[in-house]
Amino acid sequence: MSKDLTSKPLFGENFVEHDGYRYYIMKDHDMVNLSELIAYDAIIIEGTSAKLIEERVSNIRKNLNQAFFLIPVFVLKGNFSLPIYVEELIDGSIFSIDQVNLVTPIVHKIHLRNNEVTINTALSYEAQLISKTLTYMYSRELNQLNAQLHPNSGIGFTFPILSVNFEPKEEFRVLEILEIAEKEGVLISEFHDRTHLCSQCHTGFLAYRECCPKCGSANSESQDIIHHFVCGFVGPISDFQNEIDDQLNCPKCTRTLRHIGVDYDKPSVLHECFNCGHKFQDFNVRAKCVTCTFDNDVQQLIGREISNYTMSKKGEMAAINGFTSTSKDIEDIIGTVKLDTYRTMLKYEIERIRQTDGKSNICAIHIANSGQLYSKIGSDMQKSLLKDMVELVRRNIRSSDMITFYDSSTILLSMNDIPLKVGQNIISEICALIEKLLKTNFNDLEVDINYNIKRINFKLSNELQIQQVIKDFYPDV
């Protein structure tokens, strides 16, 4: 679509049009139903304060409707600056509505990218937020997801497009979701910093205090310990001080201490608790949580690594094809094993074949239009359907054969000690039964089931053989 940046904007009561794009102008205290804004191509927020703009941008970006939270958002700037994390949630700023023609190319580019992504119903909240993050990064051509220090964050750091979905006291879940995304291979981490969180509520707003090891009070006084070289007397500096002048006199031999390092040194510090009178040399350092008031011993604090993240090629394809579930969502389906377990058992099977010249096979069943299917049925029905599919597969293979999920679109299974041709017949029949199951439950949906089966090769690694059997389903990953 060709854009003429010299054309003049057309203004309405609360909107402006330019080159075929319709912008909603959100003014101070507008009472607007956010769902109605999907009809617009972009939003321009006109606010009189940074706080109001932050609130409105956050409400858009944390919306669970992906078609809405991906909408381009611009700010009509006043004489105030926006926090950096808010700047990362908007697509630009203008200083006058007349400048709308300057952002039209940005809107056009974002809409083109938005049209490439697939919006699916995710199996879990974690998968939903990973999907949101990936699609937003893809639509804005953002390769990096970087941590930013933020005083109002529950963990001290914010990842704006992900953190916006949580209240500060729940923001520790951002780190859990990022760990899941890294495990799924859609994000790649690089160490950035480290923080410590409360052992009870997992927030990072902590007040550190040096406390008496006997009663736990922070009400204490510290003074140097003096060691007199000549007579060897050791005591607190108060024992050497006098009321007449500022000189130090040894209480044992009465000599005057003039030069540190020559007459005396200060080998340590003595602390005295005003609450219980206990004298001690080493404090107990405690961290009281401002959020839940729990008083943590510093050794109890939860250390968490803060990383920056890069979107992988797999993450880019997940944004385009749809990200519906994490391995955690599908690992607990009865009749399956975890993917890591499957990899290990495949490794053992390869070694067995090497020694016995056996004939075993690795198989994959793939739902090519899973995104379309899952977006229609919802997360509860999706998991129920996956369980039914596993039960169907399990009934048609031997109990010694293993089943796992590569993801929510692809099932991997083993068929050991049978010829390849027999395995092909079995897997073909299983796919026909799965198609029948899906058509029975969703007769208005065309089902696209594919499969692949390969004989296990003892000369190749387990991971390479998994990649070979699924490569036709994921050609770009």
Buried (B, 14 or more C-beta within 10 A) or exposed (E): EEBEEEEEBEBEEEBBBBBEBBBBBBBEEEEEEBEEBEEBBBBBBBBEEBEBBBEBBBEBBBBEEBEBBBBBBBBBBEEEEBBEBBBBBBBBBBEEBEBBBBBBEBBBBBBEBBEEBBBBBBBBBBBBBBBBBBBBBBBBEBEEBBBBEBEEBBBBBBBBBBBBBBEBEBBBBBBEBBBBBBEBBBBBBEEBEEBBBBBBBBBBBBEEBEBBEBEBBBEBEEBBBBBBEEEEBBBBBEBBBEEEEEEBBBBBEEBEBEEEEEBBBEEEBBBBBEBEEBEBEEBBEBBBBEBEEBBBEEEBBBEBEBBBBBBBEBBBBBBBBBBBBBBBBBBEBEBBBBBEEBBEBBBEBBEBBEEEEBBBBBBBBBBBBBBBBBBBBEBEBBBEBBBBBBBBBBEBBEEEBBBBBBBBBBBBBBBBBBEBEEBBEBBEEBBEBBBEBBEEBBEEBEBBBEBBBBBBBBEEEBEEBBEBBBEEBBEEB
